[in-house]
Amino acid sequence: MRPSGRKLDAMRSIEIDTGVTKHAEGSCLIRCGDTHVLCTATIEDKAPPFLKGTGLGWVTAEYGMLPRATNTRNRREAAAGKQSGRTQEIQRLIGRALRAGVDRVALGERQIVVDCDVIQADGGTRCASITGGWVALRLAVNRLMKAGAVIGDPIIDHVAAVSCGIYAGQPVLDLDYAEDSEAGTDGNFIITGRGRLVEVQMSAEGATFSREEMTQLLDLADKGITELVAAQKAAI
């Protein structure tokens, strides 16, 4: 039995509200159960210096957690004077994931920055950030298209992410914190709307896993991604 009472292959409730901030070119608030992330996309009219003159666009991301996103207060990283290794790893992951769904030639020589701020955390914050970040990115690109600033649609596919793991000896979909903290195996699956793999992060947390179990988790991830992409489509 899962702590939440969900079936092994059941997602948490998914809600995506768009247009939640006034100034960003694209924004949404994504709620995956008790994990809530504010995602905003900002269009910058020039690409990073390393892409100058190439004609290629760029999508990057920044990630952070509010001090009371968790059950105890975390010190702001700005107060510490540097980002943690975890934060840097997550925001690089979000950027890589979102770029997988973009035609950078069609985007043109500009940059879109996607900010993902965790308001409340209950497991799966990086996955929620990718799924919601894609919605914010889609809305920002829609604005570019409406203004005639791009020729064609730079978005080539949906990108979403979900966690799966072995909890109490059973493969489960969409781990919350209670499960994630006790999981024998933990994995994050980033997959496109067409079912193409972008990135898979899997590790044994004290107990190794078999090839068969990995396949079971991938099958669960496919089911979860289908539901997340449907929620993305409904939101936009």
N, C-alpha and C positions, 0 to 999 in steps of 0.2 A: 504494500500500500504506500503510495506517495504521500508526503506530508500534506499536500494540498488536496488530496482526494482525487486528483485527476487520473484518467486512464494513462497507460504507459505511452500511448501515441497521441496524447492530447496537448495542444498548445495552451498557453495562457491566453486570456482575452487580449485582443489586439485592437487598439484605437489610434487613429492618426488624424489629428486636427491640423488643417493647413491655414496659412495666413495669420499666424498667431503673433507676429511682430510687425510693427509699422514700417520699418525702414529697410529690412533685408529684401533682396530681390526674390528670395524663396525662403519659406520657413514652415516648420511643422512642429507639433508636439506629439511624440509617439509614446504610447503607453503599452507596454507588454506586461500585463499583470501589474505588479507594484514597482516595476522599473519604468521610470519616466525620464525621457530625454528631450531637451529642446534642441532642434537642429535648424541652423540658418545658413543660407548660401549667399555669398557676396561676390559680385562680378567686378573684376579689376581689368581695366582696358589694356593692360600690358602683361606679357608673360614674364616669368622669372628670367633673370639675366642669362642663365645657361641655355635658354631657348631663343634668345634674340636672333632674329633673322631666319629662323627655321620654318616659320609658318605654322608651327605646332602650338596648340593650347595646352593648358595644364590644369589639373584638378588636385587640390591638396586639402588636408583636414587638420583641425586642431580639436583636442579633446580635453575635458576637465570635469571634475566633480565638485559640486558645492560642498562646503564644509559639513553640513548636516544631511547629506545625501544618504548617509549610513547611520547606524544606530548610535555611534559615537562620533563626536566632532573630529574631522580631519583638518589639520592646519592647511591654510591656503598655500599652494606651491609658490605663489608670488612672494609670500612672506618668507619662505625658505630661500628665495633667490635663484631657484632652479627647478626644472621639471624632474619628476621621478623617472626612472628607467621604464616603469610600467606605463606611464602616461605617454612617453615618447614612442614606445612600441605600439600602443593602441592607435595613436593618431597616424602613424605610418601605415598601419594595417588598413585603417579606414580610407586613407588616400589611395592606396594600391587597389582596394576593392572598388571604389567608385570609378577610378580611371579605366577599369576593365569594361565598363559599360559605356565608354565615351569614344567617339571618333575624334581624335585630337586634331586631325587636319580640318574637319568640318567646323570644329570649335573656333579655329582661327587663333591668331597669336594674342591670346588673353588668358587670364587665370580666374578660376572660380575657387574660392576658399569656403569650405564647409566647416562650420563650428558646431561641435556637439557638446552640450553642457548637460551633465547628469544632475537632474533635480532630486531624484529619489532612486536608490539602487536596491535591487533585490535579485541580483544575478543577471548575467547576459547583457551588461551595459554596452560592450563593444558591438554585439550583434544588433541591438536596438539602434545604436548610433549609425551603423551601416545602412540598415533598412530605412530609418527615418532620414538619414543623410541623403539617400538617393531621391527621396521625395522632394526635399528642399532643392537639390540639384536640378531635378526635372522642372520644377517651377521656375527656377532662375533661367534655365535654358528656354523655357516657353516665352519668357519676357524678351530674351534676345531674338527669338524667332518672330515674335509679334512686331518688334521694332525694325525688322529687316536687317539686323546686324550680322546674321549668319545665313549662308545658303544651304538649305537642307537642314535636317535634324541631326545634331551631333550625338544625341542619345541613341545608342544602338541596341540596348537591351536593359531590362530591369536587373538590379543587383540587390540581393537580400542576404541575410545571415541568420543562422539559428544555432543554438547549442544543443548537443546531445551527449549522453554519457551513460555509464553503467552505475546504477544506484541500487543498492541492496541486491546486487546480483542480476538486475534486470536492465535491459536497454530502455532508456527513457528519452523523451523529446522535450526540449525547451526547459532546461534546468533552472529552477529558482535558487536563491541563495542556500536554503536549507539542504537542497540536494547537491548543489555544486560543492559545498564545503565538505560533504561526506562521500562524494562520488569516487569510485575506484578507478574509473576512466573518464576523462573529460575531453570534449572536442568541440571546436567551433567550425562550422561549415559555411563557406561563402559561395553562393551559387547564383547563376544568372537565371532569368526568366525562361530561357530555353533549356535549362538543365545543365549548362556547362559549369564545370568547377573552376572557381577563381583561386581559392585557397582553402586548405584544410589544416587546422591545428589540432593535433591529438596528442595526448600524453597519458601515461599510466600514473595514477596517483597512489602508489603503494601496491597495486595489483596489476600485473600485465594483462593484455587483452589479445584475443585470437583474431585471425583474419576473418572468421565468420562473424564475430562480434562487430568488427569494423564495418563489414558489409551491412549488418543490421542497423547500425547507427547511420550509415549513409542513406539507407532506405527511409529511416525516420526523418532524416534531414530533408530529403526530397519532398516528403509530405508537408513538413513545416514550411519549406520555401514556397510551395504552391499556395499555402494559405497566406503567407506574408505578401507575395506578389499580388494576390487578389485584393488584399487590404491596401496595397500601394495604388492599384488601379482605381479602387473605390475612392481613395483620397483625392486623386487628381482628376 
